[in-house]
């Protein structure tokens, strides 16, 4: 089974991850709440759920704004003060990207 898995390395702090969590939660509540006896039935159930969801063009109501992000994720945003040179900015960017280590 491991040979069939395909890993995609993506950032852990992106909003896409929250959307994926929402979709998996919805799948679990709407489709997987009952016992499913075997893999072929599971696949059929998930495909039917996915098809219905895509046909109805269900969207996630994303309410996390850029302003909220700046407050909640303040530690990820640099603070520069008047008089700082671009050298400090370059050092920060190198450290943040991991290129400076």
C-alpha positions in Angstrom: 0.0 0.0 0.0 2.9 2.4 0.8 4.0 2.2 -2.8 0.7 3.7 -3.9 1.1 6.8 -1.7 2.4 9.9 -3.2 3.8 12.5 -0.8 3.6 16.3 -1.5 5.6 18.4 0.9 3.8 21.7 1.5 4.0 24.4 4.1 2.2 23.6 7.4 0.9 27.1 8.0 -1.0 27.7 4.8 -4.7 28.3 4.5 -5.0 25.4 2.1 -4.4 23.1 5.1 -7.3 24.5 6.9 -9.5 24.0 3.8 -8.3 20.4 3.6 -9.2 19.8 7.3 -12.6 21.2 6.7 -13.2 18.9 3.7 -12.0 15.9 5.6 -14.2 16.8 8.6 -17.2 17.2 6.3 -16.4 13.9 4.5 -16.2 12.2 7.9 -19.6 13.6 9.1 -21.5 13.2 5.9 -20.2 10.1 4.3 -18.3 8.0 6.8 -20.6 8.2 9.8 -21.9 4.7 9.2 -19.8 1.5 9.2 -18.6 0.6 5.7 -18.0 -3.1 5.2 -15.3 -3.2 2.6 -12.9 -1.1 0.5 -14.9 -1.2 -2.8 -18.0 0.2 -0.9 -15.8 2.9 0.8 -14.5 4.0 -2.6 -18.0 4.1 -4.1 -19.3 6.1 -1.2 -16.5 8.6 -1.3 -16.7 9.0 -5.1 -20.5 9.6 -4.8 -20.0 12.1 -2.0 -17.2 13.9 -4.0 -19.3 14.0 -7.2 -22.3 15.5 -5.3 -20.1 18.1 -3.6 -18.4 19.0 -6.9 -21.7 19.2 -8.8 -23.2 21.5 -6.1 -19.9 23.6 -6.2 -19.7 23.7 -2.5 -17.3 26.4 -1.3 -15.5 27.0 1.9 -16.6 30.3 3.6 -13.1 31.5 4.5 -13.4 34.3 7.1 -9.7 34.7 8.1 -8.8 38.1 6.7 -5.3 39.6 6.0 -5.9 42.0 8.9 -6.6 39.1 11.3 -3.5 37.2 9.9 -1.3 40.2 10.8 -2.6 40.2 14.3 -2.6 36.4 14.9 0.7 35.7 13.0 2.5 38.9 14.2 5.6 36.9 15.1 6.0 35.8 11.5 6.0 39.4 10.2 9.2 41.4 10.5 9.2 44.8 12.1 11.6 47.4 10.7 12.1 50.8 12.1 13.1 54.1 10.4 16.9 54.2 9.8 17.3 50.4 9.3 19.2 49.7 6.2 18.3 47.1 3.5 21.2 45.0 4.9 19.0 44.1 7.9 16.1 43.3 5.6 18.4 41.0 3.5 19.7 39.3 6.7 16.1 38.7 7.8 15.1 37.3 4.5 18.0 34.9 4.4 17.4 33.7 7.9 13.6 33.3 7.3 14.1 31.3 4.1 16.7 29.1 5.7 19.4 30.1 3.2 21.4 31.8 5.9 22.0 28.6 7.9 
